[in-house]
Amino acid sequence: MRRRHSGFTLVELMVAIAVLALMAVVSWRGLDGMVRAQQITRQHADAVLELQTVLDQWGTDLDALQAIDNTEPLAWDGQALRITRRGMRQPDEGAIVVAWALRNVDGSSRWLRWQSPPVRTRGEWADAWARAAQWARTPSSSESQRETVLMPLAGWQLYYYRGGAWANAQSASTSGSQPQSPGGLGNAAASIPDGVRLQLTLPEGGALAGVVTRDWANPLLGGGKS
């Protein structure tokens, strides 16, 4: 008697290979989706951390505002915000001038921060104040070395809170000619608004998009920090 040998037919092998191929495609798509989701989550987390770090520095600069007679503690011209603030290392280091501006860097619009060396005289302050304005428009190579390129930004706007209402900061005077406040603040301190509202427009297509608003309250006038 002949012994019959069992095995797979060609059709059965083709069906098995097709099923395995389908399972591989489905598995690959699932893994690809997981990888993409992880990348998006990581990019979003990185963008949130970057934004938070930059806004923390923004709040730190405003919290350290220093009102010195015959100087300007705060000035906004629609392009750059200049700040006179306390030094960051030692109490006797002197004041520093900080500037924030939006400028094109390597083909993309970026928010930047610049700071001067410590200033101890009004002449040094005036020089640093002028250099901050120049840096915001057309920075020299030496001034560019003192800048920090921060985050992508499509636009930004500032508003000052005075007299119980918000107003565009460019139309609100912050010069030292403001009258002395009833609380006894000097002219420079009285020129600081009750609050500063920062409005950032984040670029489309990034991990974060839309408008972000950050308010800061002047601690010298009874408010808290931002």
TILUM-360411 format. One record per residue: residue number from 0; x, y, z of N, C-alpha, C in turn; residue in one letter. Coordinates in Angstrom, 1 decimal. Each point is the difference from the previous one (the first is absolute). Layout:
<nodes>
NODE   zamar      nc1      nc2      nc3     cac1     cac2     cac3      cc1      cc2      cc3   kolvo
NODE     NUM        X        Y        Z        X        Y        Z        X        Y        Z       A
...
</nodes>
This chain:
<nodes>
NODE   zamar      nc1      nc2      nc3     cac1     cac2     cac3      cc1      cc2      cc3   kolvo
NODE       0      0.8     -1.2      0.0     -0.8      1.2      0.0      0.9      1.2      0.0       M
NODE       1     -0.5      1.1     -0.8      0.8      1.2      0.0     -0.3      0.8      1.3       R
NODE       2      1.1      0.7      0.4     -0.2      0.9      1.2     -0.2      1.4     -0.5       R
NODE       3     -1.1      0.6      0.4     -0.2      1.4     -0.5      0.7      1.0      0.9       R
NODE       4      0.6      0.9     -0.6      0.8      1.1      0.7     -0.9      1.2      0.1       H
NODE       5     -0.2      0.5      1.3     -0.8      1.3      0.2      0.9      1.2     -0.2       S
NODE       6     -0.6      1.1     -0.3      0.7      1.3     -0.2     -0.9      1.1     -0.5       G
NODE       7      0.6      1.2     -0.2     -0.8      1.2     -0.4      0.0      0.0     -1.5       F
NODE       8     -1.1      0.4     -0.5     -0.1      0.3     -1.5      0.5      1.4     -0.3       T
NODE       9      0.2      0.2     -1.2      0.5      1.3     -0.5     -1.0      1.1      0.4       L
NODE      10     -1.2     -0.3     -0.2     -1.1      1.0      0.4      0.0      0.4      1.4       V
NODE      11      0.2     -1.0      0.9      0.0      0.2      1.4      1.2      0.9      0.4       E
NODE      12      1.2     -0.3     -0.6      1.2      0.8      0.3     -0.2      1.5     -0.4       L
NODE      13     -0.7      0.2     -1.2     -0.2      1.3     -0.5     -0.9      0.8      1.0       M
NODE      14     -1.1     -0.8      0.5     -0.9      0.7      0.9      0.7      0.3      1.3       V
NODE      15      0.9     -0.9      0.5      0.7      0.3      1.2      0.9      1.2     -0.1       A
NODE      16      0.7      0.1     -1.2      0.9      1.1     -0.2     -0.8      1.3     -0.1       I
NODE      17     -1.1      0.0     -0.6     -0.9      1.2     -0.1     -0.4      0.5      1.3       A
NODE      18     -0.4     -1.0      0.9     -0.4      0.4      1.3      1.1      0.6      0.8       V
NODE      19      1.2     -0.6     -0.1      1.2      0.5      0.7      0.3      1.4     -0.4       L
NODE      20     -0.1      0.2     -1.4      0.3      1.3     -0.5     -1.0      1.1      0.5       A
NODE      21     -1.2     -0.4      0.1     -1.1      0.9      0.5      0.3      0.4      1.4       L
NODE      22      0.3     -1.1      0.8      0.3      0.3      1.4      1.2      0.9      0.2       M
NODE      23      1.0     -0.2     -0.9      1.2      0.9      0.1     -0.3      1.4     -0.3       A
NODE      24     -0.8      0.2     -1.0     -0.4      1.4     -0.4     -0.8      0.6      1.1       V
NODE      25     -0.9     -0.7      0.6     -0.8      0.5      1.1      0.9      0.4      1.2       V
NODE      26      0.9     -0.9      0.3      0.9      0.2      1.1      0.9      1.2     -0.2       S
NODE      27      0.5      0.1     -1.3      0.9      1.2     -0.3     -0.8      1.3      0.2       W
NODE      28     -1.2      0.0     -0.5     -0.8      1.2      0.1     -0.3      0.4      1.5       R
NODE      29     -0.2     -1.1      0.8     -0.2      0.3      1.4      1.2      0.5      0.7       G
NODE      30      1.2     -0.5     -0.3      1.2      0.4      0.5      0.4      1.4     -0.5       L
NODE      31     -0.3      0.3     -1.3      0.2      1.3     -0.5     -0.8      1.1      0.7       D
NODE      32     -1.3     -0.4      0.2     -0.9      0.9      0.7      0.5      0.3      1.4       G
NODE      33      0.5     -1.0      0.7      0.5      0.2      1.4      1.2      0.9      0.0       M
NODE      34      0.9     -0.2     -1.0      1.2      0.8     -0.1     -0.3      1.4     -0.3       V
NODE      35     -1.0      0.2     -0.9     -0.4      1.4     -0.3     -0.6      0.7      1.2       R
NODE      36     -0.9     -0.8      0.7     -0.6      0.6      1.2      1.0      0.4      1.1       A
NODE      37      1.0     -0.8      0.1      1.1      0.3      1.0      0.8      1.2     -0.4       Q
NODE      38      0.2      0.1     -1.4      0.8      1.2     -0.4     -0.8      1.3      0.2       Q
NODE      39     -1.3     -0.1     -0.3     -0.9      1.2      0.2     -0.1      0.4      1.4       I
NODE      40     -0.1     -1.0      0.9     -0.1      0.2      1.4      1.3      0.7      0.5       T
NODE      41      1.2     -0.6     -0.5      1.3      0.5      0.5      0.2      1.5     -0.6       R
NODE      42     -0.4      0.2     -1.2      0.1      1.4     -0.6     -0.8      1.0      0.8       Q
NODE      43     -1.3     -0.4      0.3     -0.9      0.8      0.8      0.6      0.3      1.4       H
NODE      44      0.5     -1.0      0.6      0.6      0.2      1.4      1.2      0.9     -0.1       A
NODE      45      0.9     -0.2     -1.0      1.1      0.9     -0.2     -0.4      1.4     -0.2       D
NODE      46     -1.0      0.2     -0.9     -0.5      1.4     -0.3     -0.6      0.6      1.3       A
NODE      47     -0.7     -0.7      0.8     -0.6      0.5      1.2      1.1      0.4      1.0       V
NODE      48      1.1     -0.8      0.1      1.1      0.2      0.9      0.7      1.3     -0.5       L
NODE      49      0.2      0.1     -1.3      0.8      1.2     -0.5     -0.8      1.2      0.3       E
NODE      50     -1.3      0.0     -0.3     -0.9      1.2      0.2      0.0      0.4      1.5       L
NODE      51     -0.1     -1.0      0.9      0.0      0.2      1.4      1.3      0.7      0.5       Q
NODE      52      1.1     -0.6     -0.5      1.3      0.6      0.3      0.2      1.4     -0.4       T
NODE      53     -0.4      0.3     -1.2      0.1      1.4     -0.5     -0.9      0.9      0.8       V
NODE      54     -1.3     -0.4      0.3     -0.9      0.9      0.7      0.5      0.1      1.5       L
NODE      55      0.7     -1.0      0.5      0.5      0.2      1.3      1.1      1.1      0.0       D
NODE      56      0.8      0.0     -1.0      1.1      1.0     -0.1     -0.7      1.4     -0.2       Q
NODE      57     -1.0      0.1     -0.8     -0.8      1.2     -0.2     -0.5      0.5      1.3       W
NODE      58     -0.6     -0.8      0.8     -0.5      0.4      1.3      1.1      0.4      1.0       G
NODE      59      1.1     -0.7     -0.1      1.2      0.3      0.9      0.5      1.4     -0.4       T
NODE      60      0.1      0.4     -1.2      0.5      1.3     -0.4     -1.0      1.1      0.5       D
NODE      61     -1.3     -0.2     -0.1     -0.9      1.0      0.4      0.0      0.1      1.5       L
NODE      62      0.1     -1.2      0.7      0.0      0.1      1.5      1.3      0.7      0.5       D
NODE      63      1.0      0.0     -0.8      1.3      0.7      0.4      0.1      1.4     -0.5       A
NODE      64     -1.1      0.6     -0.5      0.0      1.4     -0.5      0.6      0.9      1.1       L
NODE      65      0.9      0.9     -0.5      0.7      0.9      1.0     -0.3      1.4     -0.5       Q
NODE      66     -0.6      0.8      0.9     -0.4      1.3     -0.3      1.1      0.9      0.5       A
NODE      67      0.8      0.6     -0.9      1.1      0.9      0.4     -0.3      1.4     -0.5       I
NODE      68      0.2      1.0      0.8     -0.4      1.4     -0.4      0.8      0.3     -1.3       D
NODE      69     -0.7      0.8     -0.8      0.6      0.5     -1.3      0.3     -1.2     -1.0       N
NODE      70     -0.7     -1.1      0.2      0.2     -1.1     -1.0     -1.5     -0.5     -0.3       T
NODE      71      0.0     -0.9     -1.0     -1.3     -0.6     -0.3      0.0     -1.5      0.4       E
NODE      72     -0.9     -0.4      0.8      0.0     -1.4      0.4     -0.6     -0.9     -1.0       P
NODE      73     -0.9      0.6     -0.9     -0.7     -0.9     -1.0     -0.3      0.9     -1.2       L
NODE      74      0.2     -0.5     -1.2     -0.3      0.7     -1.2     -0.3     -1.0     -1.1       A
NODE      75     -1.2      0.2     -0.7     -0.4     -0.8     -1.1     -0.3      0.9     -1.2       W
NODE      76      0.6     -0.3     -1.2     -0.1      0.8     -1.2     -0.7     -0.8     -1.1       D
NODE      77     -0.7     -1.1      0.3     -0.7     -0.8     -1.0      0.9     -1.1     -0.6       G
NODE      78      1.3      0.1      0.2      0.9     -1.0     -0.5      0.8     -0.7      1.1       Q
NODE      79      0.4      0.8      1.0      0.8     -0.6      1.0     -0.4      0.6      1.4       A
NODE      80      0.1     -0.8      1.0     -0.2      0.5      1.4      1.3      0.0      0.7       L
NODE      81      0.3      1.2      0.5      1.2      0.2      0.8     -0.3      0.1      1.5       R
NODE      82      0.8     -0.6      0.8     -0.2     -0.1      1.4      1.3      0.3      0.8       I
NODE      83     -0.2      0.9      1.0      1.1      0.2      0.9     -0.3     -0.9      1.3       T
NODE      84      0.9     -0.9      0.3     -0.3     -0.9      1.1      1.3     -0.2      0.8       R
NODE      85     -0.3     -0.6      1.2      1.1     -0.3      0.9      1.0     -1.1     -0.6       R
NODE      86      1.2      0.1      0.4      0.9     -1.1     -0.4     -0.4     -1.3      0.5       G
NODE      87      0.5     -1.1     -0.6     -0.4     -1.3      0.3      0.9     -0.8      0.9       M
NODE      88      1.2      0.4      0.2      1.0     -0.8      0.7      0.2      0.5      1.5       R
NODE      89      0.3      1.3      0.1      0.3      0.5      1.3     -0.8      1.3      0.2       Q
NODE      90     -0.3      0.3      1.3     -0.8      1.2      0.3      0.7      1.3     -0.5       P
NODE      91      1.3      0.0      0.1      0.8      1.2     -0.3      0.5      0.0     -1.4       D
NODE      92     -0.5     -0.9     -0.8      0.5     -0.1     -1.4     -0.4      1.2     -0.8       E
NODE      93     -1.1      0.6      0.3     -0.5      1.1     -0.8     -1.2     -0.4     -0.8       G
NODE      94     -0.6      0.9     -0.7     -1.1     -0.3     -0.9      0.4     -0.5     -1.3       A
NODE      95     -0.9     -0.6     -0.7      0.3     -0.4     -1.4     -1.2      0.4     -0.9       I
NODE      96      0.3      0.2     -1.2     -1.1      0.3     -1.0     -0.3     -1.3     -0.8       V
NODE      97     -1.3     -0.3      0.0     -0.4     -1.2     -0.8     -1.0      0.4     -1.1       V
NODE      98      0.1     -0.6     -1.1     -0.9      0.3     -1.1     -0.6     -1.3     -0.6       A
NODE      99     -1.2      0.0     -0.4     -0.7     -1.1     -0.6     -0.5      0.5     -1.4       W
NODE     100      0.2     -0.8     -1.0     -0.3      0.4     -1.3     -0.4     -1.2     -0.9       A
NODE     101     -0.7      0.3     -1.1     -0.4     -1.0     -1.0      0.8      0.3     -1.2       L
NODE     102      0.8     -1.0     -0.5      0.8      0.2     -1.2      0.2     -1.2     -0.8       R
NODE     103      0.2      0.1     -1.3      0.3     -1.1     -0.9      1.4     -0.6      0.3       N
NODE     104      0.0     -1.3      0.3      1.3     -0.7      0.2      0.0     -1.2     -0.8       V
NODE     105      0.9     -0.1     -1.0      0.2     -1.1     -0.9     -1.3     -0.4     -0.7       D
NODE     106     -0.7      1.0     -0.4     -1.2     -0.2     -0.8     -1.3     -0.2      0.8       G
NODE     107      0.1      0.0      1.3     -1.3     -0.1      0.8     -0.1      1.1      1.0       S
NODE     108     -1.2      0.3      0.4     -0.2      1.1      0.9      0.1     -0.6      1.4       S
NODE     109      1.0      0.6      0.8      0.3     -0.5      1.3     -0.1      1.2      1.1       R
NODE     110     -0.3     -0.4      1.2      0.0      0.9      1.1      1.4      0.0      0.6       W
NODE     111      0.6      1.1      0.3      1.3      0.1      0.5      0.1      0.8      1.3       L
NODE     112      1.0     -0.2      0.8      0.3      0.7      1.2      1.4      0.5      0.0       R
NODE     113      0.3      1.2      0.4      1.3      0.6      0.0      0.2      0.6      1.4       W
NODE     114      1.2      0.0      0.5      0.3      0.7      1.2      1.4      0.6      0.0       Q
NODE     115      0.1      1.1      0.7      1.2      0.8      0.0      0.9     -0.5      1.2       S
NODE     116      1.3      0.4      0.0      0.8     -0.2      1.2     -0.6      0.9      1.1       P
NODE     117      0.4     -0.3      1.3     -0.5      0.9      1.1      0.4      1.4     -0.3       P
NODE     118     -1.0      0.9      0.4      0.3      1.5     -0.1     -0.2      0.6      1.4       V
NODE     119      0.9      0.9      0.3      0.1      0.6      1.3     -0.2      1.5      0.0       R
NODE     120      0.1      0.6     -1.1     -0.2      1.5     -0.1     -1.1      0.2     -1.1       T
NODE     121     -0.5      1.3      0.1     -1.1      0.3     -1.0      0.6      0.1     -1.4       R
NODE     122      1.3      0.3     -0.1      0.6      0.0     -1.3      0.1     -1.4     -0.6       G
NODE     123      0.3     -0.9      0.8      0.1     -1.4     -0.5     -1.4     -0.5     -0.3       E
NODE     124     -1.0      0.4      0.8     -1.4     -0.4     -0.2     -0.4      0.5     -1.4       W
NODE     125      0.2      1.3     -0.2     -0.4      0.6     -1.3      0.6     -0.6     -1.2       A
NODE     126      1.3     -0.4      0.1      0.6     -0.7     -1.1     -0.6     -1.4     -0.2       D
NODE     127     -0.2     -0.7      1.1     -0.7     -1.3     -0.2     -1.4      0.1     -0.5       A
NODE     128     -0.7      1.0      0.4     -1.4      0.2     -0.4      0.0      0.2     -1.5       W
NODE     129      0.9      0.9     -0.5      0.1      0.2     -1.4      0.4     -1.2     -0.8       A
NODE     130      1.0     -0.7      0.5      0.4     -1.3     -0.7     -1.1     -1.0      0.0       R
NODE     131     -0.9     -0.1      1.0     -1.1     -0.9     -0.1     -0.9      0.3     -1.1       A
NODE     132     -0.3      1.3     -0.2     -0.9      0.4     -1.1      0.7     -0.3     -1.3       A
NODE     133      1.3      0.3     -0.2      0.7     -0.3     -1.2      0.0     -1.5     -0.3       Q
NODE     134      0.2     -0.8      1.0      0.0     -1.5     -0.1     -1.3     -0.5     -0.6       W
NODE     135     -1.1      0.6      0.5     -1.4     -0.5     -0.5     -0.2      0.3     -1.5       A
NODE     136      0.7      1.1     -0.5     -0.2      0.3     -1.4      1.0     -0.7     -0.9       R
NODE     137      1.2      0.4      0.2      1.1     -0.6     -0.8      1.2     -0.3      0.9       T
NODE     138      0.0     -1.2      0.5      1.1     -0.4      1.0      1.4     -0.1     -0.7       P
NODE     139      1.0      0.5      0.7      1.3     -0.2     -0.4      0.5     -1.4      0.4       S
NODE     140      1.2     -0.4     -0.5      0.5     -1.4      0.4      0.3      0.0      1.5       S
NODE     141      0.5      1.1      0.6      0.3     -0.1      1.4     -1.3      0.0      0.8       S
NODE     142     -1.1      0.7     -0.4     -1.2      0.0      0.7     -0.7     -1.4     -0.1       E
NODE     143      0.1     -0.6     -1.2     -0.6     -1.3     -0.2      0.5     -1.0      1.0       S
NODE     144      1.3      0.1      0.4      0.6     -0.9      1.0     -0.7      0.1      1.3       Q
NODE     145     -0.7      1.0      0.3     -0.7      0.2      1.3     -1.5     -0.4     -0.1       R
NODE     146     -0.4     -0.5     -1.1     -1.4     -0.4     -0.2     -0.2     -1.5      0.3       E
NODE     147     -1.2     -0.3      0.3     -0.4     -1.5      0.1     -1.2     -0.2     -0.9       T
NODE     148      0.1     -0.9     -0.9     -1.1     -0.3     -0.9     -0.9     -0.9      0.7       V
NODE     149     -1.3      0.3      0.1     -0.9     -0.7      0.9     -0.9     -0.9     -0.8       L
NODE     150     -1.2      0.4     -0.4     -1.0     -1.0     -0.5     -0.6      0.6     -1.3       M
NODE     151     -0.5     -0.8     -0.9     -0.7      0.5     -1.2     -1.2      0.8      0.4       P
NODE     152     -0.2      1.1     -0.6     -1.1      0.9      0.3     -0.5      0.7     -1.2       L
NODE     153     -1.4      0.0     -0.2     -0.5      0.7     -1.2     -0.2      1.5      0.3       A
NODE     154     -0.3      0.4      1.3     -0.2      1.4      0.3     -0.2      0.1      1.5       G
NODE     155      0.1      1.3      0.5     -0.3      0.2      1.4     -0.5      1.4      0.2       W
NODE     156     -0.7      0.2      1.1     -0.6      1.3      0.3      0.0      0.2      1.5       Q
NODE     157      0.2      1.3      0.4      0.0      0.3      1.5     -1.2      1.0      0.3       L
NODE     158     -0.5     -0.2      1.1     -1.1      0.9      0.6      0.4      0.4      1.4       Y
NODE     159     -0.2      1.3      0.3      0.2      0.4      1.4     -1.3      0.3      0.7       Y
NODE     160      0.0     -0.3      1.3     -1.2      0.2      0.8      0.2      1.2      0.8       Y
NODE     161     -0.8      1.0     -0.3      0.0      1.3      0.8     -1.4      0.5      0.2       R
NODE     162     -0.2      0.6      1.1     -1.3      0.6      0.3     -1.2     -0.9     -0.1       G
NODE     163      0.3     -1.3      0.2     -1.1     -1.0      0.0     -0.4     -0.5     -1.3       G
NODE     164      0.9      0.2     -1.1     -0.3     -0.5     -1.3      1.3     -0.4     -0.7       A
NODE     165     -0.1     -1.0     -1.0      1.1     -0.3     -0.8      0.0      0.8     -1.2       W
NODE     166      1.2      0.4     -0.5      0.2      0.8     -1.2      1.3     -0.4     -0.7       A
NODE     167      0.0      0.2     -1.3      1.2     -0.4     -0.8      1.2      0.7      0.6       N
NODE     168      1.0     -0.7      0.2      1.2      0.5      0.7      0.7      1.1     -0.8       A
NODE     169     -0.1     -0.1     -1.3      0.7      1.0     -0.8     -0.7      1.4      0.1       Q
NODE     170     -1.2      0.0      0.3     -0.7      1.3      0.2     -0.1      0.5      1.4       S
NODE     171      0.6     -0.9      0.9      0.0      0.4      1.5      1.4      0.5      0.3       A
NODE     172      0.1      1.2      0.6      1.3      0.5      0.3      0.6     -0.7      1.3       S
NODE     173      1.3     -0.3     -0.1      0.7     -0.6      1.2      1.2      0.8      0.3       T
NODE     174      0.1      1.2     -0.4      1.1      0.8      0.2      0.1      0.5      1.5       S
NODE     175      1.1      0.5      0.4      0.2      0.4      1.4     -0.7      1.3      0.3       G
NODE     176     -0.8      0.5     -0.9     -0.7      1.3      0.2     -1.4     -0.2      0.7       S
NODE     177     -0.3     -1.3      0.3     -1.3     -0.2      0.7      0.1      0.6      1.4       Q
NODE     178     -1.1      0.6      0.5      0.0      0.6      1.3      0.2     -1.0      1.1       P
NODE     179      0.6      0.6      1.1      0.3     -0.9      1.1     -1.3     -0.5      0.6       Q
NODE     180      0.0     -1.3      0.4     -1.3     -0.6      0.5     -0.2      0.4      1.4       S
NODE     181     -1.3     -0.1      0.4     -0.3      0.4      1.4      0.7     -0.9      1.0       P
NODE     182      0.4     -1.2     -0.3      0.7     -0.9      0.9      1.5      0.4      0.2       G
NODE     183      0.4      1.0     -0.7      1.4      0.5      0.2      1.0     -0.6     -0.9       G
NODE     184     -0.4     -0.7     -1.1      0.9     -0.6     -0.9      0.7      1.1     -0.8       L
NODE     185      1.2     -0.2     -0.4      0.7      1.0     -0.8     -0.5     -0.1     -1.4       G
NODE     186      0.4      1.0     -0.9     -0.5      0.1     -1.3      0.3     -1.3     -0.8       N
NODE     187      1.2     -0.5      0.1      0.3     -1.2     -0.8     -0.9     -1.2      0.5       A
NODE     188     -0.2     -0.2      1.3     -0.8     -1.1      0.4     -1.5      0.3     -0.3       A
NODE     189     -0.4      1.2      0.0     -1.4      0.3     -0.3     -0.3     -0.2     -1.5       A
NODE     190      1.1      0.0     -0.8     -0.2     -0.1     -1.5     -0.3     -1.5     -0.4       S
NODE     191      0.3     -0.9      1.0     -0.2     -1.5     -0.3     -1.6     -0.2      0.0       I
NODE     192     -0.5     -0.6     -1.0     -1.5     -0.2      0.0     -0.4     -1.0      1.1       P
NODE     193     -1.3      0.0      0.3     -0.5     -0.9      1.1      0.1     -1.4     -0.5       D
NODE     194     -0.1     -0.3     -1.3      0.1     -1.3     -0.5      0.5      0.0     -1.4       G
NODE     195      0.5     -1.1     -0.4      0.5     -0.2     -1.4     -0.6     -1.3     -0.6       V
NODE     196     -0.7      0.1     -1.1     -0.5     -1.2     -0.6      0.8     -0.3     -1.3       R
NODE     197      0.5     -1.2      0.0      0.7     -0.5     -1.2     -0.8     -0.9     -0.8       L
NODE     198     -0.1      0.3     -1.3     -0.8     -0.9     -0.9      0.9     -0.5     -1.1       Q
NODE     199      0.2     -1.3      0.0      0.8     -0.7     -1.0     -0.8     -0.7     -1.0       L
NODE     200      0.3      0.1     -1.3     -0.6     -0.7     -1.0      1.0     -1.1     -0.5       T
NODE     201     -0.3     -1.2      0.3      0.9     -1.1     -0.4     -0.3     -0.4     -1.4       L
NODE     202      1.1     -0.4     -0.8     -0.2     -0.3     -1.4     -0.8     -1.3     -0.2       P
NODE     203     -0.7      0.0     -1.2     -0.7     -1.2     -0.3      0.9     -1.1     -0.5       E
NODE     204     -0.4     -1.2      0.2      0.8     -1.2     -0.4      0.9     -0.5      1.0       G
NODE     205      0.2      0.7      1.1      0.9     -0.5      1.1     -0.8     -0.9      1.0       G
NODE     206      0.8     -0.4      1.0     -0.6     -0.9      1.0     -1.0      0.8      0.8       A
NODE     207      0.2      1.3      0.1     -1.0      0.9      0.7     -0.3      1.1     -1.0       L
NODE     208     -1.3      0.4      0.0     -0.5      1.1     -0.9     -1.1      0.8      0.7       A
NODE     209     -0.2      1.2     -0.5     -1.1      0.8      0.5      0.6      1.2      0.8       G
NODE     210     -0.8      0.5      0.9      0.4      1.2      0.8      0.1     -0.3      1.4       V
NODE     211      1.1      0.4      0.6      0.3     -0.2      1.4      0.1      1.4      0.7       V
NODE     212     -0.7      0.1      1.1     -0.1      1.3      0.8      0.6     -0.2      1.4       T
NODE     213      0.9      0.9      0.4      0.6     -0.1      1.3     -0.1      1.4      0.6       R
NODE     214     -0.6      0.1      1.2     -0.1      1.3      0.7      1.0      0.0      1.2       D
NODE     215      0.5      1.2      0.2      0.9      0.3      1.1     -0.6      1.2      0.8       W
NODE     216      0.1     -0.1      1.3     -0.5      1.1      0.9      1.2      0.7      0.7       A
NODE     217      0.0      1.3      0.0      1.0      0.7      0.6      0.0     -0.1      1.5       N
NODE     218      1.0     -0.7      0.6      0.0     -0.2      1.5      0.1      1.3      0.8       P
NODE     219      0.6      1.1     -0.6      0.1      1.3      0.7     -1.3      0.7      0.2       L
NODE     220     -1.0     -0.4     -0.8     -1.3      0.6      0.1     -1.1     -0.9      0.6       L
NODE     221      0.5     -1.0      0.8     -1.0     -0.8      0.8     -0.4     -1.3     -0.7       G
NODE     222      0.5     -0.2     -1.2     -0.3     -1.3     -0.7      1.0     -1.0      0.3       G
NODE     223     -0.3     -1.2     -0.4      1.0     -1.1      0.2      0.8     -0.2     -1.2       G
NODE     224      0.8     -1.0      0.0      0.9     -0.3     -1.2     -0.9     -0.8     -1.0       K
NODE     225      0.6      0.0     -1.2     -0.8     -0.7     -1.1     -0.1     -1.5      0.2       S
</nodes>
